[in-house]
Amino acid sequence: MLDENQGAIELANEELDMVAGGFNFFFAATFFEQSDRVILQNTQSGPSGSSTSSLIATRDIRTFAIQGLFLGDTPSQFGQSS
């Protein structure tokens, strides 16, 4: 384009503080998992006797975790001198 400015532009220190630095964001998350187990036992025996019944149920639940990391900015915004 013919109307673009191709020359260098000098910025004041305040303007440089606004455009200097950068910003990065990192995000990570784990997952959720659930396991169900059922155990059933039934035992029977002969003419007068013996019987057994059992029922066992378990549930394992694993939850998740979230991690976020923010990086960047100018030192003056954190109260530090550059």
PDB file of N, CA, C and O in Angstrom:
ATOM      1  N   MET A   1       0.831  -1.170   0.000  1.00  0.00           N
ATOM      2  CA  MET A   1       0.000   0.000   0.000  1.00  0.00           C
ATOM      3  C   MET A   1       0.881   1.240   0.000  1.00  0.00           C
ATOM      4  O   MET A   1       1.930   1.272   0.643  1.00  0.00           O
ATOM      5  N   LEU A   2       0.453   2.234  -0.710  1.00  0.00           N
ATOM      6  CA  LEU A   2       1.248   3.441  -0.847  1.00  0.00           C
ATOM      7  C   LEU A   2       1.150   4.375   0.348  1.00  0.00           C
ATOM      8  O   LEU A   2       2.063   5.171   0.569  1.00  0.00           O
ATOM      9  N   ASP A   3       0.096   4.309   1.111  1.00  0.00           N
ATOM     10  CA  ASP A   3      -0.063   5.242   2.222  1.00  0.00           C
ATOM     11  C   ASP A   3       0.472   4.695   3.547  1.00  0.00           C
ATOM     12  O   ASP A   3       0.223   5.302   4.588  1.00  0.00           O
ATOM     13  N   GLU A   4       1.197   3.572   3.548  1.00  0.00           N
ATOM     14  CA  GLU A   4       1.767   3.035   4.776  1.00  0.00           C
ATOM     15  C   GLU A   4       2.979   3.838   5.197  1.00  0.00           C
ATOM     16  O   GLU A   4       3.737   4.327   4.359  1.00  0.00           O
ATOM     17  N   ASN A   5       3.157   3.973   6.507  1.00  0.00           N
ATOM     18  CA  ASN A   5       4.315   4.663   7.059  1.00  0.00           C
ATOM     19  C   ASN A   5       5.449   3.651   7.185  1.00  0.00           C
ATOM     20  O   ASN A   5       5.349   2.718   7.982  1.00  0.00           O
ATOM     21  N   GLN A   6       6.513   3.813   6.425  1.00  0.00           N
ATOM     22  CA  GLN A   6       7.639   2.893   6.438  1.00  0.00           C
ATOM     23  C   GLN A   6       8.778   3.384   7.321  1.00  0.00           C
ATOM     24  O   GLN A   6       9.752   2.657   7.518  1.00  0.00           O
ATOM     25  N   GLY A   7       8.682   4.595   7.857  1.00  0.00           N
ATOM     26  CA  GLY A   7       9.749   5.153   8.679  1.00  0.00           C
ATOM     27  C   GLY A   7       9.651   4.690  10.121  1.00  0.00           C
ATOM     28  O   GLY A   7       8.607   4.222  10.575  1.00  0.00           O
ATOM     29  N   ALA A   8      10.759   4.832  10.827  1.00  0.00           N
ATOM     30  CA  ALA A   8      10.796   4.477  12.245  1.00  0.00           C
ATOM     31  C   ALA A   8      10.028   5.511  13.057  1.00  0.00           C
ATOM     32  O   ALA A   8      10.043   6.699  12.733  1.00  0.00           O
ATOM     33  N   ILE A   9       9.371   5.068  14.088  1.00  0.00           N
ATOM     34  CA  ILE A   9       8.615   5.957  14.967  1.00  0.00           C
ATOM     35  C   ILE A   9       9.243   5.881  16.349  1.00  0.00           C
ATOM     36  O   ILE A   9       9.392   4.794  16.907  1.00  0.00           O
ATOM     37  N   GLU A  10       9.606   7.020  16.898  1.00  0.00           N
ATOM     38  CA  GLU A  10      10.197   7.082  18.234  1.00  0.00           C
ATOM     39  C   GLU A  10       9.081   7.179  19.272  1.00  0.00           C
ATOM     40  O   GLU A  10       8.200   8.032  19.165  1.00  0.00           O
ATOM     41  N   LEU A  11       9.121   6.300  20.281  1.00  0.00           N
ATOM     42  CA  LEU A  11       8.103   6.299  21.328  1.00  0.00           C
ATOM     43  C   LEU A  11       8.672   6.875  22.619  1.00  0.00           C
ATOM     44  O   LEU A  11       9.854   6.708  22.918  1.00  0.00           O
ATOM     45  N   ALA A  12       7.822   7.549  23.376  1.00  0.00           N
ATOM     46  CA  ALA A  12       8.216   8.055  24.686  1.00  0.00           C
ATOM     47  C   ALA A  12       8.307   6.889  25.668  1.00  0.00           C
ATOM     48  O   ALA A  12       7.792   5.806  25.389  1.00  0.00           O
ATOM     49  N   ASN A  13       8.955   7.098  26.813  1.00  0.00           N
ATOM     50  CA  ASN A  13       9.101   6.030  27.809  1.00  0.00           C
ATOM     51  C   ASN A  13       7.755   5.509  28.286  1.00  0.00           C
ATOM     52  O   ASN A  13       7.598   4.305  28.491  1.00  0.00           O
ATOM     53  N   GLU A  14       6.784   6.393  28.464  1.00  0.00           N
ATOM     54  CA  GLU A  14       5.454   5.968  28.889  1.00  0.00           C
ATOM     55  C   GLU A  14       4.790   5.083  27.838  1.00  0.00           C
ATOM     56  O   GLU A  14       4.105   4.114  28.167  1.00  0.00           O
ATOM     57  N   GLU A  15       5.001   5.428  26.575  1.00  0.00           N
ATOM     58  CA  GLU A  15       4.436   4.612  25.491  1.00  0.00           C
ATOM     59  C   GLU A  15       5.132   3.254  25.413  1.00  0.00           C
ATOM     60  O   GLU A  15       4.494   2.233  25.157  1.00  0.00           O
ATOM     61  N   LEU A  16       6.452   3.255  25.638  1.00  0.00           N
ATOM     62  CA  LEU A  16       7.190   1.991  25.631  1.00  0.00           C
ATOM     63  C   LEU A  16       6.727   1.074  26.756  1.00  0.00           C
ATOM     64  O   LEU A  16       6.647  -0.142  26.577  1.00  0.00           O
ATOM     65  N   ASP A  17       6.419   1.660  27.927  1.00  0.00           N
ATOM     66  CA  ASP A  17       5.919   0.849  29.037  1.00  0.00           C
ATOM     67  C   ASP A  17       4.605   0.167  28.687  1.00  0.00           C
ATOM     68  O   ASP A  17       4.325  -0.933  29.162  1.00  0.00           O
ATOM     69  N   MET A  18       3.803   0.819  27.858  1.00  0.00           N
ATOM     70  CA  MET A  18       2.509   0.248  27.491  1.00  0.00           C
ATOM     71  C   MET A  18       2.642  -0.902  26.503  1.00  0.00           C
ATOM     72  O   MET A  18       1.834  -1.830  26.533  1.00  0.00           O
ATOM     73  N   VAL A  19       3.643  -0.864  25.626  1.00  0.00           N
ATOM     74  CA  VAL A  19       3.766  -1.894  24.593  1.00  0.00           C
ATOM     75  C   VAL A  19       4.869  -2.907  24.881  1.00  0.00           C
ATOM     76  O   VAL A  19       4.933  -3.940  24.213  1.00  0.00           O
ATOM     77  N   ALA A  20       5.739  -2.642  25.855  1.00  0.00           N
ATOM     78  CA  ALA A  20       6.845  -3.551  26.149  1.00  0.00           C
ATOM     79  C   ALA A  20       6.330  -4.772  26.900  1.00  0.00           C
ATOM     80  O   ALA A  20       5.232  -4.761  27.457  1.00  0.00           O
ATOM     81  N   GLY A  21       7.123  -5.796  26.904  1.00  0.00           N
ATOM     82  CA  GLY A  21       6.765  -6.999  27.647  1.00  0.00           C
ATOM     83  C   GLY A  21       5.868  -7.897  26.835  1.00  0.00           C
ATOM     84  O   GLY A  21       5.932  -7.913  25.605  1.00  0.00           O
ATOM     85  N   GLY A  22       5.066  -8.612  27.496  1.00  0.00           N
ATOM     86  CA  GLY A  22       4.158  -9.540  26.834  1.00  0.00           C
ATOM     87  C   GLY A  22       3.334 -10.260  27.868  1.00  0.00           C
ATOM     88  O   GLY A  22       3.414  -9.974  29.062  1.00  0.00           O
ATOM     89  N   PHE A  23       2.561 -11.177  27.406  1.00  0.00           N
ATOM     90  CA  PHE A  23       1.666 -11.904  28.307  1.00  0.00           C
ATOM     91  C   PHE A  23       1.552 -13.336  27.821  1.00  0.00           C
ATOM     92  O   PHE A  23       1.293 -13.577  26.642  1.00  0.00           O
ATOM     93  N   ASN A  24       1.741 -14.276  28.714  1.00  0.00           N
ATOM     94  CA  ASN A  24       1.574 -15.695  28.411  1.00  0.00           C
ATOM     95  C   ASN A  24       0.650 -16.313  29.445  1.00  0.00           C
ATOM     96  O   ASN A  24       0.683 -15.954  30.622  1.00  0.00           O
ATOM     97  N   PHE A  25      -0.155 -17.227  29.000  1.00  0.00           N
ATOM     98  CA  PHE A  25      -1.069 -17.926  29.902  1.00  0.00           C
ATOM     99  C   PHE A  25      -0.964 -19.413  29.628  1.00  0.00           C
ATOM    100  O   PHE A  25      -1.044 -19.848  28.480  1.00  0.00           O
ATOM    101  N   PHE A  26      -0.786 -20.185  30.679  1.00  0.00           N
ATOM    102  CA  PHE A  26      -0.720 -21.640  30.574  1.00  0.00           C
ATOM    103  C   PHE A  26      -1.837 -22.229  31.429  1.00  0.00           C
ATOM    104  O   PHE A  26      -2.027 -21.824  32.576  1.00  0.00           O
ATOM    105  N   PHE A  27      -2.561 -23.169  30.877  1.00  0.00           N
ATOM    106  CA  PHE A  27      -3.675 -23.789  31.591  1.00  0.00           C
ATOM    107  C   PHE A  27      -3.594 -25.297  31.415  1.00  0.00           C
ATOM    108  O   PHE A  27      -3.427 -25.791  30.299  1.00  0.00           O
ATOM    109  N   ALA A  28      -3.712 -26.023  32.510  1.00  0.00           N
ATOM    110  CA  ALA A  28      -3.712 -27.483  32.449  1.00  0.00           C
ATOM    111  C   ALA A  28      -4.767 -28.020  33.407  1.00  0.00           C
ATOM    112  O   ALA A  28      -4.998 -27.450  34.473  1.00  0.00           O
ATOM    113  N   ALA A  29      -5.393 -29.103  33.026  1.00  0.00           N
ATOM    114  CA  ALA A  29      -6.410 -29.716  33.882  1.00  0.00           C
ATOM    115  C   ALA A  29      -6.325 -31.232  33.761  1.00  0.00           C
ATOM    116  O   ALA A  29      -6.076 -31.773  32.684  1.00  0.00           O
ATOM    117  N   THR A  30      -6.536 -31.898  34.880  1.00  0.00           N
ATOM    118  CA  THR A  30      -6.590 -33.353  34.866  1.00  0.00           C
ATOM    119  C   THR A  30      -8.037 -33.807  34.726  1.00  0.00           C
ATOM    120  O   THR A  30      -8.934 -32.978  34.571  1.00  0.00           O
ATOM    121  N   PHE A  31      -8.265 -35.072  34.777  1.00  0.00           N
ATOM    122  CA  PHE A  31      -9.586 -35.608  34.462  1.00  0.00           C
ATOM    123  C   PHE A  31     -10.277 -36.218  35.680  1.00  0.00           C
ATOM    124  O   PHE A  31      -9.699 -36.296  36.764  1.00  0.00           O
ATOM    125  N   PHE A  32     -11.495 -36.638  35.486  1.00  0.00           N
ATOM    126  CA  PHE A  32     -12.325 -37.308  36.496  1.00  0.00           C
ATOM    127  C   PHE A  32     -12.464 -38.774  36.108  1.00  0.00           C
ATOM    128  O   PHE A  32     -12.653 -39.100  34.936  1.00  0.00           O
ATOM    129  N   GLU A  33     -12.370 -39.647  37.092  1.00  0.00           N
ATOM    130  CA  GLU A  33     -12.508 -41.079  36.823  1.00  0.00           C
ATOM    131  C   GLU A  33     -13.320 -41.723  37.944  1.00  0.00           C
ATOM    132  O   GLU A  33     -13.153 -41.386  39.116  1.00  0.00           O
ATOM    133  N   GLN A  34     -14.197 -42.649  37.574  1.00  0.00           N
ATOM    134  CA  GLN A  34     -15.007 -43.368  38.559  1.00  0.00           C
ATOM    135  C   GLN A  34     -15.038 -44.841  38.184  1.00  0.00           C
ATOM    136  O   GLN A  34     -15.240 -45.191  37.022  1.00  0.00           O
ATOM    137  N   SER A  35     -14.836 -45.701  39.176  1.00  0.00           N
ATOM    138  CA  SER A  35     -14.882 -47.151  38.970  1.00  0.00           C
ATOM    139  C   SER A  35     -15.860 -47.760  39.969  1.00  0.00           C
ATOM    140  O   SER A  35     -15.807 -47.458  41.161  1.00  0.00           O
ATOM    141  N   ASP A  36     -16.745 -48.610  39.482  1.00  0.00           N
ATOM    142  CA  ASP A  36     -17.698 -49.320  40.337  1.00  0.00           C
ATOM    143  C   ASP A  36     -17.408 -50.820  40.257  1.00  0.00           C
ATOM    144  O   ASP A  36     -17.188 -51.370  39.178  1.00  0.00           O
ATOM    145  N   ARG A  37     -17.414 -51.466  41.426  1.00  0.00           N
ATOM    146  CA  ARG A  37     -17.203 -52.912  41.480  1.00  0.00           C
ATOM    147  C   ARG A  37     -18.301 -53.536  42.338  1.00  0.00           C
ATOM    148  O   ARG A  37     -18.642 -53.010  43.398  1.00  0.00           O
ATOM    149  N   VAL A  38     -18.846 -54.644  41.881  1.00  0.00           N
ATOM    150  CA  VAL A  38     -19.874 -55.368  42.630  1.00  0.00           C
ATOM    151  C   VAL A  38     -19.461 -56.837  42.696  1.00  0.00           C
ATOM    152  O   VAL A  38     -19.170 -57.459  41.674  1.00  0.00           O
ATOM    153  N   ILE A  39     -19.440 -57.371  43.900  1.00  0.00           N
ATOM    154  CA  ILE A  39     -19.111 -58.782  44.112  1.00  0.00           C
ATOM    155  C   ILE A  39     -20.311 -59.430  44.803  1.00  0.00           C
ATOM    156  O   ILE A  39     -20.772 -58.952  45.839  1.00  0.00           O
ATOM    157  N   LEU A  40     -20.801 -60.496  44.235  1.00  0.00           N
ATOM    158  CA  LEU A  40     -21.956 -61.203  44.791  1.00  0.00           C
ATOM    159  C   LEU A  40     -21.568 -62.661  45.007  1.00  0.00           C
ATOM    160  O   LEU A  40     -21.025 -63.301  44.106  1.00  0.00           O
ATOM    161  N   GLN A  41     -21.844 -63.183  46.188  1.00  0.00           N
ATOM    162  CA  GLN A  41     -21.535 -64.579  46.492  1.00  0.00           C
ATOM    163  C   GLN A  41     -22.788 -65.237  47.060  1.00  0.00           C
ATOM    164  O   GLN A  41     -23.446 -64.674  47.935  1.00  0.00           O
ATOM    165  N   ASN A  42     -23.111 -66.407  46.571  1.00  0.00           N
ATOM    166  CA  ASN A  42     -24.263 -67.161  47.064  1.00  0.00           C
ATOM    167  C   ASN A  42     -23.845 -68.627  47.161  1.00  0.00           C
ATOM    168  O   ASN A  42     -23.534 -69.250  46.146  1.00  0.00           O
ATOM    169  N   THR A  43     -23.836 -69.167  48.342  1.00  0.00           N
ATOM    170  CA  THR A  43     -23.451 -70.561  48.551  1.00  0.00           C
ATOM    171  C   THR A  43     -24.598 -71.308  49.222  1.00  0.00           C
ATOM    172  O   THR A  43     -25.125 -70.857  50.239  1.00  0.00           O
ATOM    173  N   GLN A  44     -24.978 -72.424  48.667  1.00  0.00           N
ATOM    174  CA  GLN A  44     -26.027 -73.262  49.274  1.00  0.00           C
ATOM    175  C   GLN A  44     -25.504 -74.689  49.394  1.00  0.00           C
ATOM    176  O   GLN A  44     -24.611 -75.094  48.650  1.00  0.00           O
ATOM    177  N   SER A  45     -26.044 -75.420  50.298  1.00  0.00           N
ATOM    178  CA  SER A  45     -25.580 -76.791  50.497  1.00  0.00           C
ATOM    179  C   SER A  45     -26.760 -77.754  50.641  1.00  0.00           C
ATOM    180  O   SER A  45     -27.902 -77.389  50.360  1.00  0.00           O
ATOM    181  N   GLY A  46     -26.488 -78.954  51.068  1.00  0.00           N
ATOM    182  CA  GLY A  46     -27.388 -80.092  51.050  1.00  0.00           C
ATOM    183  C   GLY A  46     -28.527 -80.118  52.056  1.00  0.00           C
ATOM    184  O   GLY A  46     -28.895 -79.095  52.632  1.00  0.00           O
ATOM    185  N   PRO A  47     -29.073 -81.307  52.254  1.00  0.00           N
ATOM    186  CA  PRO A  47     -30.358 -81.519  52.903  1.00  0.00           C
ATOM    187  C   PRO A  47     -30.556 -80.798  54.203  1.00  0.00           C
ATOM    188  O   PRO A  47     -31.786 -80.814  54.254  1.00  0.00           O
ATOM    189  N   SER A  48     -30.278 -80.362  54.966  1.00  0.00           N
ATOM    190  CA  SER A  48     -30.735 -79.544  56.068  1.00  0.00           C
ATOM    191  C   SER A  48     -29.834 -78.344  56.237  1.00  0.00           C
ATOM    192  O   SER A  48     -29.851 -77.681  57.275  1.00  0.00           O
ATOM    193  N   GLY A  49     -29.142 -78.100  55.336  1.00  0.00           N
ATOM    194  CA  GLY A  49     -28.430 -77.003  55.699  1.00  0.00           C
ATOM    195  C   GLY A  49     -27.451 -76.135  55.081  1.00  0.00           C
ATOM    196  O   GLY A  49     -27.044 -76.563  54.001  1.00  0.00           O
ATOM    197  N   SER A  50     -27.016 -75.161  55.422  1.00  0.00           N
ATOM    198  CA  SER A  50     -25.961 -74.256  54.992  1.00  0.00           C
ATOM    199  C   SER A  50     -26.380 -73.314  53.869  1.00  0.00           C
ATOM    200  O   SER A  50     -26.845 -73.744  52.813  1.00  0.00           O
ATOM    201  N   SER A  51     -26.216 -72.104  54.106  1.00  0.00           N
ATOM    202  CA  SER A  51     -26.508 -71.080  53.102  1.00  0.00           C
ATOM    203  C   SER A  51     -25.655 -69.847  53.396  1.00  0.00           C
ATOM    204  O   SER A  51     -25.489 -69.469  54.556  1.00  0.00           O
ATOM    205  N   THR A  52     -25.140 -69.250  52.401  1.00  0.00           N
ATOM    206  CA  THR A  52     -24.319 -68.039  52.557  1.00  0.00           C
ATOM    207  C   THR A  52     -24.685 -67.051  51.464  1.00  0.00           C
ATOM    208  O   THR A  52     -24.817 -67.425  50.299  1.00  0.00           O
ATOM    209  N   SER A  53     -24.843 -65.836  51.827  1.00  0.00           N
ATOM    210  CA  SER A  53     -25.071 -64.777  50.836  1.00  0.00           C
ATOM    211  C   SER A  53     -24.201 -63.576  51.184  1.00  0.00           C
ATOM    212  O   SER A  53     -24.111 -63.193  52.351  1.00  0.00           O
ATOM    213  N   SER A  54     -23.581 -62.998  50.211  1.00  0.00           N
ATOM    214  CA  SER A  54     -22.749 -61.808  50.415  1.00  0.00           C
ATOM    215  C   SER A  54     -22.932 -60.867  49.237  1.00  0.00           C
ATOM    216  O   SER A  54     -23.105 -61.299  48.097  1.00  0.00           O
ATOM    217  N   LEU A  55     -22.892 -59.605  49.525  1.00  0.00           N
ATOM    218  CA  LEU A  55     -22.936 -58.585  48.480  1.00  0.00           C
ATOM    219  C   LEU A  55     -21.976 -57.475  48.884  1.00  0.00           C
ATOM    220  O   LEU A  55     -22.127 -56.868  49.944  1.00  0.00           O
ATOM    221  N   ILE A  56     -21.007 -57.219  48.049  1.00  0.00           N
ATOM    222  CA  ILE A  56     -20.010 -56.171  48.306  1.00  0.00           C
ATOM    223  C   ILE A  56     -20.010 -55.225  47.113  1.00  0.00           C
ATOM    224  O   ILE A  56     -19.893 -55.657  45.966  1.00  0.00           O
ATOM    225  N   ALA A  57     -20.140 -53.955  47.389  1.00  0.00           N
ATOM    226  CA  ALA A  57     -20.101 -52.945  46.326  1.00  0.00           C
ATOM    227  C   ALA A  57     -19.104 -51.859  46.721  1.00  0.00           C
ATOM    228  O   ALA A  57     -19.132 -51.354  47.844  1.00  0.00           O
ATOM    229  N   THR A  58     -18.235 -51.512  45.797  1.00  0.00           N
ATOM    230  CA  THR A  58     -17.265 -50.439  46.046  1.00  0.00           C
ATOM    231  C   THR A  58     -17.325 -49.426  44.916  1.00  0.00           C
ATOM    232  O   THR A  58     -17.692 -49.752  43.787  1.00  0.00           O
ATOM    233  N   ARG A  59     -16.966 -48.219  45.230  1.00  0.00           N
ATOM    234  CA  ARG A  59     -16.899 -47.157  44.223  1.00  0.00           C
ATOM    235  C   ARG A  59     -15.647 -46.328  44.481  1.00  0.00           C
ATOM    236  O   ARG A  59     -15.461 -45.799  45.577  1.00  0.00           O
ATOM    237  N   ASP A  60     -14.802 -46.218  43.482  1.00  0.00           N
ATOM    238  CA  ASP A  60     -13.613 -45.368  43.547  1.00  0.00           C
ATOM    239  C   ASP A  60     -13.870 -44.122  42.708  1.00  0.00           C
ATOM    240  O   ASP A  60     -14.256 -44.210  41.543  1.00  0.00           O
ATOM    241  N   ILE A  61     -13.654 -42.974  43.312  1.00  0.00           N
ATOM    242  CA  ILE A  61     -13.846 -41.712  42.595  1.00  0.00           C
ATOM    243  C   ILE A  61     -12.544 -40.931  42.643  1.00  0.00           C
ATOM    244  O   ILE A  61     -11.972 -40.715  43.711  1.00  0.00           O
ATOM    245  N   ARG A  62     -12.095 -40.520  41.499  1.00  0.00           N
ATOM    246  CA  ARG A  62     -10.907 -39.674  41.401  1.00  0.00           C
ATOM    247  C   ARG A  62     -11.325 -38.368  40.749  1.00  0.00           C
ATOM    248  O   ARG A  62     -11.958 -38.361  39.694  1.00  0.00           O
ATOM    249  N   THR A  63     -10.975 -37.297  41.368  1.00  0.00           N
ATOM    250  CA  THR A  63     -11.396 -35.991  40.867  1.00  0.00           C
ATOM    251  C   THR A  63     -10.309 -35.376  40.002  1.00  0.00           C
ATOM    252  O   THR A  63      -9.436 -36.087  39.506  1.00  0.00           O
ATOM    253  N   PHE A  64     -10.353 -34.084  39.820  1.00  0.00           N
ATOM    254  CA  PHE A  64      -9.418 -33.426  38.921  1.00  0.00           C
ATOM    255  C   PHE A  64      -8.727 -32.256  39.611  1.00  0.00           C
ATOM    256  O   PHE A  64      -9.107 -31.834  40.704  1.00  0.00           O
ATOM    257  N   ALA A  65      -7.711 -31.753  38.945  1.00  0.00           N
ATOM    258  CA  ALA A  65      -6.985 -30.579  39.427  1.00  0.00           C
ATOM    259  C   ALA A  65      -6.793 -29.615  38.263  1.00  0.00           C
ATOM    260  O   ALA A  65      -6.681 -30.023  37.107  1.00  0.00           O
ATOM    261  N   ILE A  66      -6.758 -28.350  38.590  1.00  0.00           N
ATOM    262  CA  ILE A  66      -6.563 -27.309  37.574  1.00  0.00           C
ATOM    263  C   ILE A  66      -5.335 -26.494  37.944  1.00  0.00           C
ATOM    264  O   ILE A  66      -5.117 -26.154  39.107  1.00  0.00           O
ATOM    265  N   GLN A  67      -4.541 -26.192  36.931  1.00  0.00           N
ATOM    266  CA  GLN A  67      -3.359 -25.362  37.146  1.00  0.00           C
ATOM    267  C   GLN A  67      -3.362 -24.241  36.124  1.00  0.00           C
ATOM    268  O   GLN A  67      -3.537 -24.485  34.930  1.00  0.00           O
ATOM    269  N   GLY A  68      -3.171 -23.023  36.581  1.00  0.00           N
ATOM    270  CA  GLY A  68      -3.073 -21.878  35.689  1.00  0.00           C
ATOM    271  C   GLY A  68      -1.829 -21.087  36.010  1.00  0.00           C
ATOM    272  O   GLY A  68      -1.502 -20.881  37.179  1.00  0.00           O
ATOM    273  N   LEU A  69      -1.133 -20.644  34.986  1.00  0.00           N
ATOM    274  CA  LEU A  69       0.099 -19.888  35.167  1.00  0.00           C
ATOM    275  C   LEU A  69       0.057 -18.676  34.256  1.00  0.00           C
ATOM    276  O   LEU A  69      -0.148 -18.803  33.049  1.00  0.00           O
ATOM    277  N   PHE A  70       0.251 -17.507  34.835  1.00  0.00           N
ATOM    278  CA  PHE A  70       0.279 -16.257  34.079  1.00  0.00           C
ATOM    279  C   PHE A  70       1.702 -15.716  34.106  1.00  0.00           C
ATOM    280  O   PHE A  70       2.296 -15.585  35.176  1.00  0.00           O
ATOM    281  N   LEU A  71       2.243 -15.407  32.955  1.00  0.00           N
ATOM    282  CA  LEU A  71       3.592 -14.857  32.856  1.00  0.00           C
ATOM    283  C   LEU A  71       3.570 -13.589  32.022  1.00  0.00           C
ATOM    284  O   LEU A  71       2.801 -13.468  31.068  1.00  0.00           O
ATOM    285  N   GLY A  72       4.414 -12.659  32.391  1.00  0.00           N
ATOM    286  CA  GLY A  72       4.564 -11.460  31.597  1.00  0.00           C
ATOM    287  C   GLY A  72       4.119 -10.229  32.339  1.00  0.00           C
ATOM    288  O   GLY A  72       3.624 -10.313  33.463  1.00  0.00           O
ATOM    289  N   ASP A  73       4.287  -9.128  31.736  1.00  0.00           N
ATOM    290  CA  ASP A  73       3.924  -7.799  32.204  1.00  0.00           C
ATOM    291  C   ASP A  73       5.194  -6.992  32.391  1.00  0.00           C
ATOM    292  O   ASP A  73       6.297  -7.537  32.346  1.00  0.00           O
ATOM    293  N   THR A  74       5.044  -5.735  32.593  1.00  0.00           N
ATOM    294  CA  THR A  74       6.204  -4.881  32.800  1.00  0.00           C
ATOM    295  C   THR A  74       6.524  -4.824  34.285  1.00  0.00           C
ATOM    296  O   THR A  74       5.605  -4.858  35.104  1.00  0.00           O
ATOM    297  N   PRO A  75       7.805  -4.738  34.662  1.00  0.00           N
ATOM    298  CA  PRO A  75       8.172  -4.708  36.078  1.00  0.00           C
ATOM    299  C   PRO A  75       7.555  -3.543  36.839  1.00  0.00           C
ATOM    300  O   PRO A  75       7.293  -3.669  38.035  1.00  0.00           O
ATOM    301  N   SER A  76       7.314  -2.412  36.182  1.00  0.00           N
ATOM    302  CA  SER A  76       6.758  -1.254  36.887  1.00  0.00           C
ATOM    303  C   SER A  76       5.344  -1.532  37.388  1.00  0.00           C
ATOM    304  O   SER A  76       4.914  -0.921  38.366  1.00  0.00           O
ATOM    305  N   GLN A  77       4.625  -2.424  36.753  1.00  0.00           N
ATOM    306  CA  GLN A  77       3.277  -2.732  37.203  1.00  0.00           C
ATOM    307  C   GLN A  77       3.280  -3.638  38.432  1.00  0.00           C
ATOM    308  O   GLN A  77       2.245  -3.815  39.074  1.00  0.00           O
ATOM    309  N   PHE A  78       4.434  -4.209  38.763  1.00  0.00           N
ATOM    310  CA  PHE A  78       4.560  -5.001  39.976  1.00  0.00           C
ATOM    311  C   PHE A  78       5.264  -4.225  41.081  1.00  0.00           C
ATOM    312  O   PHE A  78       5.583  -4.794  42.125  1.00  0.00           O
ATOM    313  N   GLY A  79       5.508  -2.945  40.868  1.00  0.00           N
ATOM    314  CA  GLY A  79       6.165  -2.125  41.873  1.00  0.00           C
ATOM    315  C   GLY A  79       7.670  -2.265  41.876  1.00  0.00           C
ATOM    316  O   GLY A  79       8.319  -1.881  42.848  1.00  0.00           O
ATOM    317  N   GLN A  80       8.246  -2.808  40.804  1.00  0.00           N
ATOM    318  CA  GLN A  80       9.691  -2.971  40.707  1.00  0.00           C
ATOM    319  C   GLN A  80      10.228  -1.986  39.685  1.00  0.00           C
ATOM    320  O   GLN A  80       9.522  -1.580  38.762  1.00  0.00           O
ATOM    321  N   SER A  81      11.463  -1.614  39.859  1.00  0.00           N
ATOM    322  CA  SER A  81      12.084  -0.747  38.851  1.00  0.00           C
ATOM    323  C   SER A  81      12.787  -1.610  37.823  1.00  0.00           C
ATOM    324  O   SER A  81      13.262  -2.701  38.139  1.00  0.00           O
ATOM    325  N   SER A  82      12.855  -1.123  36.593  1.00  0.00           N
ATOM    326  CA  SER A  82      13.444  -1.937  35.535  1.00  0.00           C
ATOM    327  C   SER A  82      14.918  -1.768  35.412  1.00  0.00           C
ATOM    328  O   SER A  82      15.542  -2.397  34.558  1.00  0.00           O
TER     329      SER A  82
END
